[in-house]
Amino acid sequence: MDLTGLWRRNRHSHDDGADDDLFHQVSAAHREWVTAQQYFQSVSEPELVDYAVQSISAAEQKYTSLLRRARQRQAQAGPEG
């Protein structure tokens, strides 16, 4: 799925900005997920490893949930948005 394409199509639609907000949420969630993975790679203390694993899991769930919502919104908009 091309989220940038989804965002560009919907910028010019009659939408009230909800799609722009969703695009930014998906982008931010992806950054959080990547940051959590990077943090995991940098820690060695057992307590911090546990925290890092939980952070990755939470960030991944948030990202995939928002991504699913964006895909559903794109499907509802149709091929031309």
Residue pairs with C-beta under 8 A, 6 or more apart in sequence:
1 67
1 70
1 71
1 74
3 23
3 26
3 27
3 67
3 70
6 19
6 23
6 70
6 73
6 74
6 77
6 81
7 19
7 20
7 23
9 77
9 80
9 81
10 19
10 20
10 23
10 77
10 81
11 19
11 20
13 19
13 77
13 81
19 73
22 66
22 69
22 70
22 73
23 70
25 66
26 63
26 66
26 67
26 70
29 59
29 62
29 63
29 66
29 67
30 63
32 59
32 62
32 63
33 56
33 59
33 60
33 62
33 63
35 59
36 52
36 55
36 56
36 58
36 59
36 60
37 56
39 52
39 55
40 49
40 52
40 53
40 55
40 56
43 49
43 51
43 52
74 81
